[in-house]
Amino acid sequence: MKRIIVETGLGKGIEEYGNMGDISMLQVAVDRLRFLLPDARIEVLTDSAENLLRFCPAAVPLDNRGRTLWFSNAVLPESLRKLTPQWGINLLVQLKRMIRSQYPDRLKAMLVKRCERRNRQKDAESVATFTNALDEASLVFICGAGGFYDGCRSWNHDILDLVEAALERKRPVAMFGQGFGPISDPDVLKRASKILPQVELITLRGGRNSHELLRKIGVSESKMETTGDEALELAYASRSSECGRALGINIRFLASAWTDEKDVQIIRPILHEFARRHNVPLIPLPIAIHLGTRDDLAIRELLAGFDEESDGGRSLDSPDKVIKQVGGCRVIVTGAYHAAVFALGQGVPVVALAKSEYFCMKMLGLQDQFGAACQTVLLNEPDWPLTLKAALENAWLNAEDMRQTMQAVTAGQIELSRKSYGRIKGLLAGAGEATAV
């Protein structure tokens, strides 16, 4: 039986299943892998088996604890770490990495015994399970994400650790639906330049400069494809021939977005005036609801003075629920990337809000793919409030005329993405059956 190990962009701990965009990409990936390889065992690295099975019942949970313990670079107890010079710690970390790379069986035995001595039987089992899965993997699959940028340094190294370990075991690696950049971190770039050119296939969801960044770090053109976001497939499946009547809204308060209270104070009256003039509701479209990002609370700030009863979309706790909510809109205004994806995939025009370089690259990438149906308002430009007002009116006026074109563009991207998944069988055939290291 083929064994597929899947890594996600979901984050860790209580934040893991709080982003509907990341969940939607995982759902599509698991469904496509299951269709392509019906007899394969698809194991997804996760902190929450219960939530994984809720959203992806065809997947098998693979406990993240084993992976965390395996790649941990902790080399000294805290009491000794304080007394050891940094160069000494760095030397020990390099030694541990060398052992992990060249003598994995010995390190595995050491970790398992250490956990057992400390009565941490579950940790010992998780280390053994993870390393066995990696040794026996037919493919390591990195699911769609936008995490390869400067704001996700830890995630970047986690992914590079996993990819490097798979490559050392001569296991094929594929990365699908990725967004890259902006990245300036020298450590991440150095490791990525060493590791990513060895990956067999990288598909890009879009985003400006992703392709150029990969080329600069040495990834061959033959290993890259731009196929669009996997989540488009879920949105497209819910498409309708008729426009909704609401204005959907989202705003992202996040360090990576740079949007602040001053921006909200300007955006709020523009949305309220537009909705009252057109006599339409403002409905919430949250994508991220977790400890680090609360779209629902940010949306409630936009609704203050217009709809005081709204929960900001707090109850929309699955991609399907958000996608259906989007389907009731004629136009959406959003600072969240996947709200835009859920709209464009159904044929709903988007007015995208972007301020940081990271979000500008993502939203402008969608604009490149969908043209006038996705107007990006750059909140760091001097006349952006006027641009927002004009974009809203334009999208509202032309929504019906653009609908079929958007759906056709989406269908084309879905076809490209499905074809790229078809290449996985070739990767597995080229690698042969996995054998234990």
Rosetta blueprint (number, residue, H / E / L):
1 M L
2 K L
3 R E
4 I E
5 I E
6 V E
7 E E
8 T L
9 G L
10 L L
11 G L
12 K L
13 G H
14 I H
15 E H
16 E L
17 Y L
18 G L
19 N E
20 M H
21 G H
22 D H
23 I H
24 S H
25 M H
26 L H
27 Q H
28 V H
29 A H
30 V H
31 D H
32 R H
33 L H
34 R H
35 F H
36 L H
37 L L
38 P L
39 D L
40 A L
41 R E
42 I E
43 E E
44 V E
45 L E
46 T E
47 D L
48 S L
49 A H
50 E H
51 N H
52 L H
53 L H
54 R H
55 F H
56 C L
57 P L
58 A L
59 A L
60 V E
61 P E
62 L E
63 D E
64 N H
65 R H
66 G H
67 R H
68 T H
69 L H
70 W H
71 F H
72 S L
73 N L
74 A L
75 V L
76 L L
77 P L
78 E H
79 S H
80 L H
81 R H
82 K L
83 L L
84 T L
85 P L
86 Q H
87 W H
88 G H
89 I H
90 N H
91 L H
92 L H
93 V H
94 Q H
95 L H
96 K H
97 R H
98 M H
99 I H
100 R H
101 S H
102 Q H
103 Y L
104 P H
105 D H
106 R H
107 L H
108 K H
109 A H
110 M H
111 L H
112 V H
113 K H
114 R H
115 C H
116 E H
117 R H
118 R L
119 N L
120 R L
121 Q H
122 K H
123 D H
124 A H
125 E H
126 S H
127 V H
128 A H
129 T H
130 F H
131 T H
132 N H
133 A H
134 L H
135 D H
136 E H
137 A L
138 S L
139 L E
140 V E
141 F E
142 I E
143 C L
144 G L
145 A E
146 G E
147 G E
148 F E
149 Y L
150 D H
151 G H
152 C H
153 R H
154 S H
155 W H
156 N H
157 H H
158 D H
159 I H
160 L H
161 D H
162 L H
163 V H
164 E H
165 A H
166 A H
167 L H
168 E H
169 R L
170 K L
171 R L
172 P L
173 V E
174 A E
175 M E
176 F E
177 G E
178 Q E
179 G E
180 F E
181 G L
182 P L
183 I L
184 S L
185 D L
186 P H
187 D H
188 V H
189 L H
190 K H
191 R H
192 A H
193 S H
194 K H
195 I H
196 L H
197 P H
198 Q H
199 V L
200 E L
201 L E
202 I E
203 T E
204 L E
205 R L
206 G L
207 G L
208 R L
209 N L
210 S H
211 H H
212 E H
213 L H
214 L H
215 R H
216 K H
217 I L
218 G L
219 V L
220 S L
221 E H
222 S H
223 K H
224 M E
225 E E
226 T E
227 T L
228 G L
229 D L
230 E L
231 A L
232 L H
233 E H
234 L H
235 A H
236 Y H
237 A H
238 S L
239 R L
240 S L
241 S L
242 E L
243 C L
244 G L
245 R L
246 A E
247 L E
248 G E
249 I E
250 N L
251 I L
252 R L
253 F L
254 L L
255 A L
256 S L
257 A L
258 W L
259 T L
260 D L
261 E H
262 K H
263 D H
264 V H
265 Q H
266 I H
267 I H
268 R H
269 P H
270 I H
271 L H
272 H H
273 E H
274 F H
275 A H
276 R H
277 R H
278 H H
279 N L
280 V L
281 P L
282 L E
283 I E
284 P E
285 L L
286 P L
287 I L
288 A E
289 I E
290 H L
291 L L
292 G L
293 T L
294 R E
295 D H
296 D H
297 L H
298 A H
299 I H
300 R H
301 E H
302 L H
303 L H
304 A L
305 G L
306 F L
307 D L
308 E L
309 E L
310 S L
311 D L
312 G L
313 G L
314 R L
315 S L
316 L L
317 D L
318 S L
319 P H
320 D H
321 K H
322 V H
323 I H
324 K H
325 Q H
326 V H
327 G H
328 G L
329 C E
330 R E
331 V E
332 I E
333 V E
334 T E
335 G L
336 A L
337 Y H
338 H H
339 A H
340 A H
341 V H
342 F H
343 A H
344 L H
345 G L
346 Q L
347 G L
348 V L
349 P L
350 V E
351 V E
352 A E
353 L E
354 A E
355 K L
356 S L
357 E H
358 Y H
359 F H
360 C H
361 M H
362 K H
363 M H
364 L H
365 G H
366 L H
367 Q H
368 D H
369 Q H
370 F H
371 G H
372 A H
373 A H
374 C E
375 Q E
376 T E
377 V E
378 L E
379 L L
380 N L
381 E L
382 P L
383 D L
384 W H
385 P H
386 L H
387 T H
388 L H
389 K H
390 A H
391 A H
392 L H
393 E H
394 N H
395 A H
396 W H
397 L H
398 N H
399 A H
400 E H
401 D H
402 M H
403 R H
404 Q H
405 T H
406 M H
407 Q H
408 A H
409 V H
410 T H
411 A H
412 G H
413 Q H
414 I H
415 E H
416 L H
417 S H
418 R H
419 K H
420 S H
421 Y H
422 G H
423 R H
424 I H
425 K H
426 G H
427 L H
428 L H
429 A H
430 G H
431 A H
432 G L
433 E L
434 A L
435 T L
436 A L
437 V L
